[in-house]
Amino acid sequence: MSKIKATEQAWLMKSEPDVYGWDDLIAEGEGTWDGVRNHLAARNLRTMKVGDLAFFYHSNIGKEIVGIAQISVAGLTDPTDPEGKWAAVKVKPVVKLKAPVTLAAIKANPALADMELLRLSRLSVSAVRASEWDIVLEMAGGTI
């Protein structure tokens, strides 16, 4: 099993797959994570550093972690914000997970009970602890 270790800080980034999914990121090679209009999620975007890893989560349809992306450009102003007060980053795909990790599976794992994905379920960009990262990767059977 290939093991990808999270950097000092790891993340989970949600996107609706019918709007912008994992396959869209693969096709683009690098995407801009923009349109976030929640203050805590925007703070998380501002905190991100180049090289940080993030789980790519399909929300609404699927409700599952499907891949790992890496922050390629940090500290951007959201290009969709005419007032210039919201944050954005650029991300590149790293690897697709061997098996998606569903929200139901995450909820069923007591070791993940404190994961921000569950505690702050409406948050589109959340922090992931190193221990949570390792458990989710194990649940996915590693990476391709």
C-alpha positions in Angstrom: 0.0 0.0 0.0 1.3 3.4 -1.0 1.4 5.7 2.0 1.1 9.5 1.5 1.9 11.4 4.7 0.2 14.7 5.3 2.4 17.7 5.8 2.2 19.7 9.0 -1.4 20.6 8.2 -3.8 18.7 6.0 -7.2 19.7 4.7 -10.5 18.4 3.3 -12.0 20.4 0.4 -15.6 19.8 -0.7 -16.9 20.2 -4.2 -20.1 19.1 -5.9 -19.0 16.6 -8.5 -21.6 17.9 -11.0 -20.1 21.4 -10.7 -16.4 20.6 -10.3 -15.3 17.0 -9.5 -12.2 15.0 -9.3 -12.3 14.2 -13.0 -12.4 18.0 -13.7 -9.3 18.6 -11.7 -7.5 15.7 -13.4 -8.5 17.2 -16.8 -7.4 20.7 -15.9 -4.2 19.6 -14.2 -4.5 22.5 -11.8 -7.6 24.2 -10.6 -8.5 27.3 -8.7 -10.4 26.7 -5.4 -12.7 29.7 -5.3 -16.3 30.7 -4.6 -15.9 30.0 -0.8 -18.1 32.4 1.1 -17.8 31.1 4.7 -15.5 33.0 7.0 -14.0 29.9 8.7 -13.5 28.1 5.4 -11.9 31.3 3.9 -9.6 31.5 7.0 -8.6 27.9 6.2 -7.8 28.8 2.6 -5.7 31.7 3.9 -3.8 29.4 6.2 -2.9 26.9 3.5 0.7 26.7 2.3 2.2 25.4 -0.9 2.7 21.7 -0.6 -0.1 21.1 1.9 -2.2 18.1 1.0 -6.0 17.9 0.9 -8.6 15.2 0.6 -10.9 15.9 -2.3 -14.5 15.3 -1.2 -17.5 15.0 -3.5 -20.4 16.6 -1.7 -24.1 16.2 -2.4 -23.6 13.5 -5.0 -21.6 10.6 -3.6 -20.6 12.2 -0.3 -17.2 10.6 -0.3 -13.5 11.3 -0.3 -12.2 10.4 -3.7 -8.6 11.7 -4.0 -5.7 13.7 -2.7 -4.8 17.2 -4.0 -1.9 19.4 -3.2 -1.9 23.2 -2.8 0.2 24.5 -5.6 -0.4 28.3 -5.2 -1.4 29.8 -1.8 -2.6 33.3 -0.7 -4.7 34.2 -3.7 -7.6 36.6 -3.8 -10.7 34.9 -5.1 -11.1 35.8 -8.7 -14.9 35.4 -8.5 -15.1 38.1 -5.7 -15.5 41.6 -7.2 -14.7 43.2 -3.8 -11.5 41.2 -3.3 -12.1 40.1 0.3 -12.4 36.3 -0.2 -9.5 33.9 -0.4 -8.6 31.2 -3.0 -5.8 28.7 -3.7 -4.7 26.6 -6.6 -4.6 22.9 -6.3 -3.2 20.0 -8.3 -4.3 16.4 -8.3 -1.8 14.0 -6.5 -3.6 10.7 -6.6 -7.0 9.0 -6.7 -7.8 6.8 -3.7 -8.0 3.1 -4.3 -11.6 3.1 -2.9 -13.7 6.2 -2.1 -14.3 6.7 1.6 -17.9 7.5 2.2 -19.4 9.9 4.7 -21.3 6.9 6.2 -18.0 5.0 6.7 -16.4 8.0 8.3 -19.4 8.5 10.7 -19.3 4.8 11.6 -15.6 5.0 12.6 -15.4 6.1 16.3 -11.8 7.3 15.8 -13.1 9.9 13.4 -15.9 11.2 15.6 -14.1 14.6 16.2 -13.3 15.1 12.5 -14.3 18.6 11.4 -16.1 17.0 8.4 -18.6 15.7 11.0 -18.5 18.4 13.6 -18.7 21.3 11.1 -20.6 19.5 8.4 -21.5 22.6 6.4 -17.9 23.8 6.2 -16.5 23.4 2.6 -12.8 23.6 3.6 -11.8 22.0 6.8 -8.7 20.9 8.7 -7.7 17.3 9.0 -5.5 16.0 11.8 -2.6 13.7 11.0 -4.2 10.8 12.8 -7.4 11.3 10.9 -5.5 11.5 7.6 -3.9 8.1 8.3 -7.2 6.5 9.2 -8.9 7.7 6.1 -6.1 6.5 3.9 -6.2 3.1 5.6 -10.0 3.0 5.0 -9.4 3.7 1.4 -6.9 0.9 1.0 -4.2 3.4 0.3 -3.8 5.1 -3.0 -3.5 3.9 -6.6 
